[in-house]
Every structure is written in C-alpha cells, then in structure tokens.
C-alpha cells in the first residue's frame, strides 16, 4: 500500500503548475508568443475544443477522422491562452503562447501526469489488457480488494468508481487528461488501490503514456480492432508495451494467461526484474484450474495455486469465467492478499452488467444478454450456454459498421456453428448501410443452418423469443451493457435487457 500522508485536493495540486515551467522541463522550452503569458497558471488541459474555458491550454491532437489543428480557432474563441501543436508554422495571436512539440499526445500525457500531481505514483495501480474479459476481471478484482472503509478505484467500460462517488464511463481508457484527473479524484476519495482497463487504442494513442502500473495483466488476444491495427502482430505490439517498459516504467508484476500463444511469447521476453505469475488450464501455470464443474447456476473448480489447493465456487457461468476468476485471484496474490480469505467474496460476486446477464422472466426458457462482440467471445458464450441448455440455442447478434469487415464473416461462421437458430440484425451500424454489413455476414453462413437477416433489432429479438420453447435458451449478443444504437452519428436509445423484458411481458399478457 502506498504512502498514506495527507492527500492534496485537486485545486491544491493544480495551483502550483504553470505552463512555462512544466513545458520547459518536458519539451526543451520551445515556447513562443507573449512571454508575460507564459508565467500564467493553466486553468485546464483540454484536447476537445468544445470543452475549452478561459485560460485553458488546448492540445491540438492528430486524429483518425479530424485533426485538432482544424479546431484551434474555436479553442481561441472560447478563451484558450496556450496552444500546443506539432505544427511549427501555425500562427496564433501574440497574446497566446504557442508550444511546438514533436508528439502532442505524449506531451499531453506527461503534462497531465504532472498537472494532477502524479497520482499514479501514490496508488497501487493494476492495469488489465486483453481482447476479452477486461471488464469482468477489473470489476471482480475491485470487489475482491475492497474492504469496509477502504474503497478501491475502478476505470472501466461500464463505470468509474472514484472512492467517494461513482460516475458513468465515457470511454474504456479515457484521454490522458481525464485519466489523471480520475486518478487524482480517487486519491481524494480515499483510495490507495485502483484497477483499470487498458485498451490497445488507449496505448497506441498515448492516453496511458508514462502511467506507473504496479501490476500489468494480460488476459488473451484474439481478432478484434484490425480495422485500426491492421494486423494481429501490430495489435499485440501495443498490448505488450505496458509490460516491457515501452509505455513507461516496468511493472513490478505481470499476470499472464499462460495458455495463450501471445501470453507465452510475452512471458519469454520480459526482463528478470518483472515477477511473472501465470494462470490457465494447462500444467505448469502458477494458478491452474482443474475438475471444472459447469453448472446451470454457477461454476465450481479446484484451484492449484502457490498458496496451496483451493475449492472455488462462483455464481458466474462458463469456462471463460474460470479464466477470469483465476486472473483476479492471481492479482490478489500478487498484492500480498490471502487467496483463501478472498474466496468467500468470490461466492457472492454475481457478475457485471451485460455480461451473461439473465433477463428475469417467468418463461420456461432462458434469456441471456452478453457483450460478446468478437468471434472468440461469441464462441465462448455459445459453448458455455450449450453445456447448460437441454433444448435449442437461439442467437441474436450483429456486426458493427465502419469496423473490421473481415470479422463479419467469421462472426457469422461462429454463430452458425454454435447456435441452432441464428437471427442476424443491426449492432451499431454507424455510417454504414445495414445491407453492406449483411452482405459481408452472409459469407459465413453454413449450409443447413437456419439463419434469418432482420434489420430491425427489436423485431429480431421478438422473433427469436417467439421461436423459443421449454428448455431452450435465447442469447442476445453484442451490446451487453450498452443502452444505445449508433446510427449516422446519432445515439438512439436501445437496451437489449429492457427490450427483451418488455417483449416478454407483452407476450405473457397476450397469451
């Protein structure tokens, strides 16, 4: 546990920081403009011109769809007094300080870390990365760590826990300014430990650059985000940066999936000063599950760990959640906590919103909502439900627009292999036409599989429910906790759980 000296407030920390001395230190003093302004205190660090307030420093970040330099005039109109840019030829008024840097994103992260008083240096911080399972592992780990009177911070896909309050999540891995502000808020809120999801986008875009992670966790790596990273190797190269020191300090401990091919590569390349703990089903892992009993209402298995042999009982469903449980228990062990004392808390953890979440209904069949939106996650979800479903398995799923087109055929192939009836529908089409998405998805249809393509997601769910009989299960996959559909830059309210519940109630009344 980090030092427990008096925690400075947000205002106290920020009041000592001026743009001049910080950027001089970080970037060699390449400050241009009115020198008298350079001594002024920066009121906020902003990368979104719409959020600029008088006295702010505006960081003109390069982006995929737009460049921050296109929004400098708006930032100036809103009162920005410092502009940070990679463009040395950019002209700004004499009353405004211009700071030229080689990499605006990395500069923002460095400045944000200092601006908010290096909060990560005063927290035991755990970073969890991987294609699947980040939200479950971070939420479970927080649950296991938190004791009465000792709150644990959380930054994740669903929500942020700041110790004394909870706020909705606006991004899995926030921009560096928001990230360090959240970490400072955790300290102020009484946290000494925090756990966070670390996405590949967040690493590549330097949102976590320089972040001091005590424990880095690698869950798995399967196909996702190739519209962004292009290749699996590039995708892996981003993930490994929070383990090998390319993102900042080396972690003290690396918790790694020892069954994963990429995990094995990662283990073999880490320097000796990083303590490695592995988890998995294969022999040789530090945390190994065996005698797994997958039940309809939970899971039980024997855990072989450095601390001995333990019986783990959990209400969470599925073999993939066995891996998630082991990852969290390995984290607990790495922090010096007792695994055996922690197991009682495992037994009362019901899971995460939108992750294998049962829709409460009086029907004779199960209805489950899950976030599975990658081929591997969908395969795991279907496999798990198949093991505990005596009847047929009906699947509602879709593929996102403006994203990796190659994933669509594979998702459909997995759907047809794992379900008895498939209802393909919309899932955040964004700016792409649903007919184009369906065209790619149809390439994965297997002969003999009953597959229906219904553009209206509500209708697709309704038809799937209509087709279910006693002993069956309906899996509604892809959106999980999300409460909207993205269509043409507009977020349209849509919650799979609420829609399914409404439809079930209506069907019950109609009988």
C-alpha positions in Angstrom: 0.0 0.0 0.0 1.4 3.4 -1.0 2.1 6.2 1.5 -0.8 7.5 3.5 0.3 11.1 4.0 -2.3 13.9 3.6 -3.8 13.8 0.1 -3.8 17.2 -1.6 -7.0 18.3 -3.2 -7.4 18.8 -7.0 -7.2 22.6 -6.6 -4.0 22.5 -4.4 -2.2 20.3 -7.0 -3.2 22.3 -10.0 -2.5 25.7 -8.4 1.3 25.0 -8.4 1.6 24.2 -12.1 2.3 26.8 -14.8 2.6 26.1 -18.5 6.0 27.6 -18.7 8.0 25.6 -16.1 6.3 22.4 -17.0 6.6 22.5 -20.7 10.1 23.9 -20.4 11.1 20.9 -18.4 9.3 18.4 -20.7 10.0 19.8 -24.1 13.1 21.9 -24.0 11.4 25.2 -23.7 10.2 25.7 -27.2 7.6 28.3 -26.1 6.7 31.1 -28.5 4.4 34.1 -28.0 3.8 36.7 -25.3 6.4 35.9 -22.6 4.3 37.5 -19.9 1.5 35.0 -20.5 3.9 32.1 -20.2 4.1 32.6 -16.5 0.3 32.4 -16.0 -1.3 29.4 -14.4 -3.1 27.0 -16.7 -6.7 26.6 -15.7 -7.4 23.3 -17.6 -5.8 20.9 -20.0 -8.2 20.4 -23.0 -8.0 18.3 -26.2 -11.6 18.9 -27.2 -12.2 22.4 -28.4 -15.8 22.3 -27.3 -14.7 21.9 -23.7 -12.3 24.9 -23.7 -12.8 27.5 -20.9 -10.9 30.8 -20.4 -7.2 30.2 -19.5 -7.2 26.6 -20.9 -4.3 25.0 -22.7 -5.6 23.5 -25.9 -3.7 20.4 -27.2 -4.3 20.1 -31.0 -4.1 16.3 -31.2 -3.9 14.4 -34.5 -6.8 12.1 -35.1 -8.2 9.5 -37.5 -11.2 11.5 -38.7 -10.1 15.0 -37.8 -7.1 16.9 -36.7 -7.0 19.2 -33.7 -5.4 22.0 -35.7 -8.7 22.4 -37.5 -10.3 23.4 -34.2 -7.8 25.9 -32.9 -9.9 28.9 -33.9 -12.8 27.6 -31.9 -10.5 27.0 -28.9 -9.2 30.6 -29.2 -12.7 31.9 -29.4 -13.6 30.1 -26.2 -10.6 31.6 -24.3 -7.6 29.2 -24.8 -4.4 31.1 -23.8 -2.0 28.3 -24.8 -1.9 26.2 -27.9 0.1 23.0 -28.0 0.8 21.8 -31.6 3.1 19.7 -33.7 2.9 22.4 -36.5 5.7 24.9 -36.1 4.3 27.1 -38.8 1.0 27.6 -37.1 0.2 31.3 -36.4 -1.6 32.4 -33.3 -2.3 35.8 -31.7 0.6 37.5 -29.8 -1.4 37.2 -26.6 -1.4 33.5 -26.9 1.5 31.2 -26.1 2.3 28.6 -28.8 4.1 25.4 -27.8 5.7 23.3 -30.5 6.2 19.7 -29.7 7.3 16.6 -31.6 4.4 14.4 -30.3 1.3 16.3 -28.9 -0.3 13.1 -27.4 2.8 12.1 -25.4 3.3 15.7 -24.3 -0.3 15.9 -23.1 0.1 12.7 -21.1 3.4 13.9 -19.5 1.9 17.3 -18.7 -1.4 15.8 -17.4 0.5 13.4 -15.1 2.4 16.4 -13.6 -0.6 18.7 -13.7 -2.6 16.4 -11.5 0.3 15.7 -9.1 1.5 12.3 -10.3 -1.5 10.5 -8.8 -0.4 7.1 -10.2 2.7 7.2 -8.1 0.6 7.3 -5.0 -1.7 4.4 -5.9 -1.2 0.7 -6.2 -2.4 0.6 -9.8 -3.4 -2.5 -11.7 -3.8 -2.4 -15.5 -5.7 -5.1 -17.3 -5.5 -5.6 -21.0 -6.7 -8.3 -23.5 -9.4 -8.7 -26.2 -12.0 -10.3 -23.9 -12.7 -10.2 -20.2 -11.2 -6.8 -19.2 -14.5 -5.5 -17.7 -15.2 -8.7 -15.7 -11.7 -9.0 -14.3 -11.4 -5.4 -13.3 -14.8 -5.3 -11.7 -14.2 -8.6 -9.9 -10.8 -7.6 -8.7 -12.2 -4.3 -7.3 -14.9 -6.4 -5.5 -12.3 -8.7 -4.0 -9.9 -5.9 -2.9 -12.5 -3.6 -1.4 -12.9 -3.8 2.4 -15.2 -1.7 4.6 -13.8 1.8 4.8 -11.1 1.2 2.2 -12.5 2.0 -1.2 -10.8 0.8 -4.4 -10.9 2.8 -7.6 -12.0 1.5 -11.0 -11.8 2.8 -14.5 -13.6 0.6 -17.0 -16.1 0.2 -19.8 -19.2 0.4 -17.7 -18.5 2.9 -14.9 -15.8 4.7 -12.9 -15.5 4.2 -9.1 -13.7 7.2 -7.5 -13.9 6.1 -3.9 -16.4 8.6 -2.6 -18.6 8.5 -5.7 -19.4 6.6 -8.9 -19.9 8.1 -12.4 -20.9 6.5 -15.8 -18.0 5.6 -18.0 -17.5 7.7 -21.2 -14.6 5.6 -22.6 -12.9 2.3 -21.7 -9.5 4.0 -21.4 -10.0 7.8 -21.1 -7.9 10.5 -22.6 -4.8 11.2 -20.5 -6.2 14.5 -19.1 -9.4 12.7 -17.9 -7.4 9.6 -16.8 -5.1 11.6 -14.4 -8.0 13.7 -13.2 -9.9 10.5 -12.3 -6.8 9.1 -10.5 -6.4 12.3 -8.5 -10.1 12.1 -7.6 -9.6 8.5 -6.4 -6.8 9.7 -4.0 -9.1 12.5 -2.7 -11.9 9.9 -2.3 -9.8 7.7 0.0 -8.4 5.1 -2.5 -5.0 3.6 -2.1 -5.5 1.0 -4.8 -7.1 1.1 -8.2 -7.7 -1.2 -11.1 -8.3 -0.1 -14.7 -9.0 -1.5 -18.2 -6.2 -0.6 -20.7 -7.3 -0.8 -24.3 -5.0 -1.2 -27.3 -6.4 2.1 -28.6 -5.5 3.8 -25.3 -1.9 2.5 -25.5 -1.4 3.4 -29.2 -2.9 6.9 -28.7 -0.6 7.6 -25.7 -3.5 8.0 -23.3 -1.6 5.9 -20.8 1.9 7.0 -21.7 4.1 7.1 -18.7 1.5 5.5 -16.4 3.0 3.8 -13.4 1.4 0.4 -13.3 2.4 -1.8 -10.4 0.7 -4.9 -11.9 0.1 -5.4 -15.6 -2.4 -8.2 -16.6 -2.6 -9.9 -20.0 -5.9 -11.9 -20.5 -5.8 -13.0 -24.1 -5.5 -11.8 -27.7 -8.0 -12.7 -30.4 -9.2 -11.0 -33.5 -10.6 -7.5 -32.9 -9.8 -3.9 -33.9 -8.0 -4.9 -37.1 -9.7 -2.0 -38.9 -7.4 0.1 -36.6 -4.3 -2.0 -36.0 -4.4 -3.9 -39.4 -2.5 -7.0 -38.2 -2.6 -9.2 -35.2 1.2 -8.5 -34.7 0.6 -4.8 -34.6 -2.3 -5.4 -32.2 0.0 -7.5 -29.9 2.8 -4.9 -30.1 0.5 -2.3 -28.5 -0.6 -4.6 -25.7 3.0 -5.7 -24.8 4.0 -2.0 -24.2 2.6 -2.0 -20.7 4.7 -5.0 -19.8 8.1 -4.3 -21.5 8.7 -0.7 -20.4 8.0 0.9 -23.8 4.9 2.7 -22.3 6.7 3.8 -19.1 8.1 2.1 -16.1 8.3 -1.7 -16.0 5.6 -3.2 -13.8 6.6 -5.0 -10.6 4.4 -8.0 -11.5 3.0 -9.3 -14.8 -0.1 -11.6 -14.5 -0.3 -13.5 -17.8 -2.6 -16.1 -19.4 -0.2 -19.0 -19.8 -2.4 -20.9 -22.2 -2.5 -18.1 -24.8 0.1 -18.2 -27.6 0.7 -14.5 -27.3 0.8 -14.8 -23.5 3.6 -17.4 -23.8 5.5 -15.0 -26.1 5.1 -12.2 -23.6 6.4 -14.3 -20.7 9.6 -15.2 -22.6 10.5 -11.7 -23.4 10.1 -10.0 -20.0 13.2 -8.9 -18.1 14.1 -10.8 -14.9 13.2 -7.9 -12.6 9.5 -8.4 -13.5 7.8 -11.0 -11.4 5.6 -13.2 -13.6 2.5 -15.1 -12.4 0.6 -17.3 -14.9 -2.9 -18.7 -14.9 -4.6 -21.2 -17.1 -5.8 -24.8 -17.6 -2.5 -26.2 -18.7 0.0 -27.8 -16.4 2.8 -25.5 -15.3 0.7 -22.4 -14.7 1.1 -20.8 -11.3 -2.7 -20.7 -11.0 -4.3 -23.7 -12.6 -8.0 -24.8 -12.6 -8.9 -28.5 -12.8 -12.0 -30.6 -12.2 -14.2 -27.8 -13.6 -17.9 -28.3 -13.0 -20.0 -26.0 -15.2 -23.5 -25.8 -13.6 -26.6 -24.1 -14.8 -26.4 -21.6 -12.0 -22.7 -21.3 -11.4 -19.3 -22.9 -11.6 -17.0 -24.9 -9.2 -13.4 -26.0 -9.7 -10.2 -26.9 -7.9 -7.5 -24.2 -8.0 -3.9 -25.2 -7.7 -2.0 -22.0 -6.6 1.3 -21.1 -5.0 -0.6 -20.9 -1.7 -2.0 -24.4 -2.0 -5.1 -26.1 -3.3 -8.5 -24.3 -3.0 -12.1 -25.0 -3.9 -13.6 -22.1 -5.9 -17.3 -21.7 -6.1 -18.8 -18.9 -8.1 -22.3 -17.9 -9.4 -20.6 -16.8 -12.7 -21.2 -19.0 -15.7 -18.9 -20.6 -18.2 -15.3 -21.9 -18.8 -14.1 -18.4 -19.8 -15.2 -17.1 -16.5 -12.9 -19.7 -14.9 -10.0 -17.9 -16.6 -11.3 -14.5 -15.4 -11.6 -15.8 -11.9 -8.0 -17.1 -11.9 -6.7 -13.8 -13.3 -8.3 -11.9 -10.5 -7.1 -14.3 -7.8 -3.6 -14.1 -9.2 -3.8 -10.3 -9.0 -4.9 -10.7 -5.3 -1.9 -12.9 -4.6 0.5 -10.5 -6.3 -0.6 -7.8 -3.9 0.1 -9.9 -0.9 -3.5 -10.7 -0.1 -4.7 -14.1 1.1 -6.3 -16.1 -1.7 -8.2 -18.4 0.8 -9.6 -15.4 2.7 -10.7 -13.9 -0.6 -12.7 -16.9 -1.8 -15.8 -16.1 0.3 -16.1 -12.9 -1.7 -15.9 -14.8 -4.9 -19.0 -16.7 -4.0 -21.2 -13.5 -3.8 -20.0 -11.8 -6.9 -22.9 -12.0 -9.4 -21.1 -10.7 -12.4 -21.0 -7.5 -14.5 -23.9 -5.6 -16.2 -24.4 -7.1 -19.7 -22.0 -10.0 -19.2 -24.0 -13.2 -19.2 -26.8 -11.3 -17.6 -30.1 -13.2 -17.2 -33.3 -11.4 -18.1 -35.7 -12.0 -15.3 -38.9 -13.6 -16.7 -41.4 -16.3 -15.9 -40.9 -18.1 -19.2 -39.9 -21.7 -19.4 -36.7 -20.8 -21.4 -33.6 -18.7 -20.5 -32.9 -15.3 -22.0 -29.3 -14.1 -21.6 -27.7 -10.8 -22.7 -24.0 -10.7 -23.3 -21.4 -8.2 -24.6 -19.8 -10.8 -26.9 -18.8 -8.9 -30.0 -15.7 -10.8 -31.2 -15.6 -14.3 -32.7 -13.8 -15.7 -29.7 -16.1 -14.1 -27.2 -19.2 -15.3 -29.1 -17.7 -18.8 -29.4 -17.1 -18.9 -25.6 -20.6 -17.6 -24.8 -22.3 -20.1 -27.1 -20.2 -23.0 -25.9 -21.0 -22.2 -22.3 -24.7 -21.9 -22.9 -24.7 -25.1 -24.9 -23.4 -27.0 -21.9 -26.3 -25.9 -19.7 -29.1 -25.8 -22.2 -31.1 -29.0 -22.6 -33.1 -27.6 -25.6 -32.2 -25.5 -28.6 -29.9 -22.4 -28.6 -31.2 -19.3 -30.4 -28.9 -16.4 -31.1 -29.5 -12.8 -31.9 -26.3 -10.9 -33.0 -24.9 -8.3 -35.3 -21.7 -6.7 -36.6 -20.8 -3.1 -36.2 -20.5 -0.7 -39.1 -17.3 1.2 -40.1 -15.2 -1.5 -38.4 -13.2 -4.6 -39.4 -15.1 -6.1 -42.3 -13.1 -9.4 -42.2 -14.6 -10.1 -38.7 -18.1 -10.2 -40.0 -17.8 -13.5 -41.9 -16.0 -15.1 -39.0 -18.7 -13.9 -36.5 -21.4 -15.5 -38.7 -19.4 -18.7 -39.1 -19.1 -18.9 -35.3 -22.8 -18.1 -34.9 -23.9 -20.9 -37.3 -21.5 -23.4 -35.7 -22.7 -22.7 -32.2 -26.4 -22.0 -32.4 -29.4 -23.9 -33.7 -31.2 -20.8 -35.0 -29.4 -17.5 -35.9 -31.1 -14.1 -36.1 -28.6 -11.6 -37.7 -29.5 -8.0 -37.1 -28.1 -4.5 -36.6 -25.5 -3.6 -34.0 -24.2 0.0 -34.2 -24.2 0.3 -38.0 -22.8 3.8 -37.6 -22.5 5.4 -41.0 -22.5 2.1 -43.0 -25.6 0.7 -44.6 -27.0 -2.4 -43.0 -27.3 -4.1 -46.4 -23.5 -3.8 -46.8 -22.9 -5.3 -43.4 -25.3 -8.2 -44.1 -23.6 -8.8 -47.4 -20.3 -9.5 -45.6 -22.0 -11.5 -42.8 -23.8 -13.8 -45.3 -20.4 -15.1 -46.5 -20.1 -17.0 -43.2 -23.4 -18.9 -43.4 -23.2 -22.7 -43.1 -25.4 -25.0 -45.2 -28.3 -26.4 -43.2 -28.3 -23.7 -40.6 -31.5 -21.7 -40.1 -30.3 -18.1 -40.4 -32.5 -15.0 -40.7 -31.5 -11.5 -41.5 -33.7 -8.9 -39.8 -32.6 -5.2 -39.9 -34.8 -4.1 -37.0 -33.0 -5.3 -33.8 -36.2 -5.2 -31.7 -38.1 -7.3 -34.2 -35.2 -9.8 -34.5 -35.3 -10.2 -30.7 -39.1 -10.6 -30.8 -38.9 -13.3 -33.4 -36.2 -15.2 -31.6 -38.3 -15.2 -28.4 -41.3 -16.4 -30.4 -39.3 -19.4 -31.6 -38.1 -20.5 -28.2 -39.7 -23.4 -26.4 -39.4 -25.1 -23.0 -35.7 -25.9 -22.2 -34.3 -23.5 -24.8 -32.1 -20.5 -24.4 -32.1 -17.2 -26.3 -28.7 -15.4 -26.3 -28.8 -11.7 -27.3 -25.2 -10.9 -28.1 -23.1 -7.9 -29.0 -24.3 -4.9 -26.9 -24.4 -6.1 -23.3 -24.5 -3.1 -21.0 -24.8 -0.6 -23.9 -28.0 1.4 -23.9 -27.9 2.8 -27.4 -27.5 2.1 -31.1 -25.1 4.3 -33.1 -26.7 5.3 -36.4 -25.4 8.1 -38.6 -23.5 9.9 -35.7 -26.6 9.6 -33.6 -27.0 7.6 -30.4 -30.5 6.1 -30.4 -31.7 4.6 -27.1 -31.7 0.8 -27.2 -31.1 -1.6 -24.3 -31.2 -5.3 -25.1 -32.2 -6.1 -21.5 -35.1 -3.7 -21.4 -36.3 -4.6 -24.9 -36.3 -8.3 -24.1 -38.1 -7.7 -20.8 -40.7 -5.5 -22.5 -41.3 -8.1 -25.2 -41.5 -11.0 -22.7 -44.1 -9.1 -20.6 -46.1 -8.2 -23.7 -46.0 -11.8 -24.9 -47.1 -13.1 -21.5 -50.1 -10.7 -21.4 -51.1 -11.7 -25.0 -51.4 -15.4 -24.0 
